[in-house]
Each structure stands twice: as C-alpha cells, then as structure tokens.
C-alpha cells in the first residue's frame, strides 16, 4: 500500500478522484495527510467527510519560503509519505522541498506541456486557437509545469469552446490519469531516466491517453 500525501489549495476535485479510487479498491494507496495552504479550501471539507487527516500550513505564518516548505516537508515525513501529489496546489515548490522526495513529487496540469504552462492554461489554449489541448501528469522539478512527463491525455478544442467548457472536458481526464499514475507508482512500475519517464509494461502509442489507462 503506497502512502501518499496530497497538497491542495482549492476545491479538491482531483483529491476526490484519489479518494474514490481508494474507496472502490482500484487504487492501492492510502492518503496519510492532506496539506492545504488555504484554510478556506473546499478540499478540507472532503477530508472531513472521508475521515482523512488534514492540516493547514499558511505561507504568511513563516518568515521565508524555505521555512514554509520545510514545515510541509516535515509534516509529510512524520507520516512516512512515499509519494507527494500536487492536486491543485497553487505554489511553485523549490529544490529545498523537492530534495526531501527525489523523483517522488507529481503534479497534474491542464495542458499538454510544454504548451500553456502556468495559470489559466485552458484560457491560454482557447485564446491561442489551439486545436488540441489536454492534461499532463509530470514529475515536479524547479521549473513551472515543465517537469518530466509521465502520461498525457489529449482533448480536442471545439470552435465554440470557452475556458469553462474546455476545462470541464479536460477535468474528466484529470480524474482518470492522476489516480492511474499513483497506481503505477504503487505497483513500482515508474522508471525515470533524465527527462524520459517510462511505465514498465504499459501500452504506448494510442489516443487519447498515452500510455494507455489500465484501471481508470
């Protein structure tokens, strides 16, 4: 059973996807701790409903970013967390945090990175006139939404798309690819070689998700 910690800032729909995967037996993991930098995050209510331990760590309560990140890392390490999952966590983590969990911090981003990094990726895709977007689960490094890619799902844009309509269709895939990625880690199948990340035994080369989803 993989012990995971989840970092959140908002509503926590991807956190809910992880919870659902665990509760229905598809995801062989346990959420040991949820950390929020926002005391108003709806994700905290999801934790209360499902009996998951959560803690609020606010940036303003620490003198520096290093102290703030150190506090989060310490709380995760106290729970023996093996994989850190960013699920709508709206802060860029530094190398000071990442060194505690080398190649064990993942993020979900609503674009096919390296396209449309940073905030409002769906709006960026619509305004650019892109014909395809999607979502990416990647390893976190010190860059902004540019770490090594684990899996991507492709979502076509429609002529009438708005930021909201595109976001809704991408989110459906986010709720599948994120728990699937955690499951691959739980199975010990993720191999990292520089920027190349390979899931052992996975099927590559199909659309709309590459590598193919197995349980989700």
N, C-alpha and C positions, 0 to 999 in steps of 0.2 A: 504494500500500500504506500503510494507516494505521498509524502507530507508536503503540502503546498501552503504558501502564504499569498494573499491577494491584496494588491494595493488599488485603492479606488478613490475617486473624487466626486462622483455624481450618482446617477440613478442606479447603476449596477446591473444592467440587463445582461451583460456578459458574465458577471458573477452569478446571476440566476441560472444561466446556461450551465455553468460548472456545477452548481448545487443540484440542478435537475439530473445531470449526468451521473452524479454520485448517488443520488437517491434512487434512481431507477436501475442502478447496477452496471451501467455501461462504462463508467469512469472509475478506475481503480485508484482512487486518491482520497485523501482527507484534507479538508480545509482547516488547518490548525489555527490560523489567525487571519483576520481581515484588518488592514490598516487604512484609515482614511485621514486625509489632510483637511477634510471639510466636515465639520460637525453637523452640517445640515444635509449631508449626502443621503439620498434615499436608500443607498446600498446598506446603510447601517440598520434600517428597518428590515430589510431582507435577512440580515444576520439574526436579528431578534426573532423573527418568525421561524427560523430554522435552527435556532439554538447554536449558532456559530459565534465563537468568541471574536469580539472586535475591539479596536482601540482607536482613539483619535490622537493623532500627532500633528500639531499645527506648526507651520513654519515660523509664525510670529513668536512662538514660545522659546525659540532658540536664537542665540546670538549670531550663528552662522549657518550656511547651508551644510557645511561639514558636520556640525553638531546635530542638525536636524536629521540628516541622512544616517548619522551614526546611531541616533536613537531608534530609528526604524529598523536598521540592521540588527541592533541588539535585541529588540523585541522578537524579531523573526528567528534569530538564532536561539533565543530562550525556548522556542517551540520546536527546535530541531527541524526547521523548514528546509526542504531539499530543493524546491523549485519555487521561484518568485514569479507571480503572474501579475502583470500590469493590465488591469481591466478598466480603462477609462481613468487612469491616474494622470493628472494634468500637470505633471512636473517632469523636467529632464533630470535624470539621475547622473551623477558624476562617477568618475572612476573610483572615488573613495568608497562609494556604496557597492559598485559592481565587483570590486576586488573580494568582497565577502562571499560572493556567489558566482564564481567564474563560469561563464557559459551556462548559467542556470537562472537567468532572468529573461523572460519573454514578454512581448507586447503584441497587442492586436491593433492594427491601424487600418482605417477605411479607405485605402487606395492600393494600387499595385505599385508599391515602392520599387524604384526611387521616384516615381511620379507623385506629385501632390503631397509633399511632406508637410508636417506641421499642422496647424489648426485649420478647421473648415475644409478638409480635403475634398469632401463631396461638393461643396460650393466651388472649389477650385476646378474640379473636373467639369462641372456644368458650364461655368463661365469660359473655360478654355475651349469648349466644344469637343471634348474627347468623345470617342465612340465606345470605348470600354473603360471601366474602372473596376473596382472590386475591393478586396481586403487582403491583408497580409499578416501572417504571424511571423515574427522575426525575433532573433536574439537581440538583446539590448546592448548597445555599446554607447560611447560618449557622444555620438552623433545624434541628430534629430530624425527619428524614424528612418534610419538607414542601415541598421544592423543586418547581419547575415539572414537571408530569407529561409524559413522552414517550409512554409506552404502558402500558396496564394489561390484565391477564388476569383474568377472573372465574372463581372456583371456588366451587361451592355447598357449603354445610355440610350434613352428614347428621346425623340425630338421635343416632346412635351415635358421632359423631366425638370423638376425643381430640386433644390438642395434636399428638401424633405422627402420627396418621393424616391430619389436615388438612395438617400440614407436608409430608408425603410427596407429597400430591396437588398442593399449591402448587408444590413444588420442580420437578415435571415441567415446569411452565410457566416457572419461572425459568430453566431450562436452555435454553429456546427464546427468550424475549423478550430476555434480555440480549445474546446474540450477534447477534440480529436488530437490536437498537438500535445496536450497534457497527458493523454493516454499513451501516446508514443513515448513520452519521457518515462511514464510509469512502467512501460514494457522494456525500457532500456535500449531503445532502437535508434535514438538520435545520435548521429556521429557528426562532429564538427571538424573541418579541416580548413582553417583560414576562413574565407568567405563562403566556402561550399559546405552546406548542411545537407546530409543525406539521411533519410529514414530507411533503415535496413528492412528489406522485404516489402517495401511499399511499391505500388504500381505508379510509374511515371508516364506522362505523355498524353493524358486525356484532359478534356474540358468538361465542366468548367473549373474543376479543382485539381491542382497538381502539387504534390502527389494526391492520388485518389483518397477520398474518405473511406473509412472502413467500418466504424461503429456509429458514426453520426451523419 
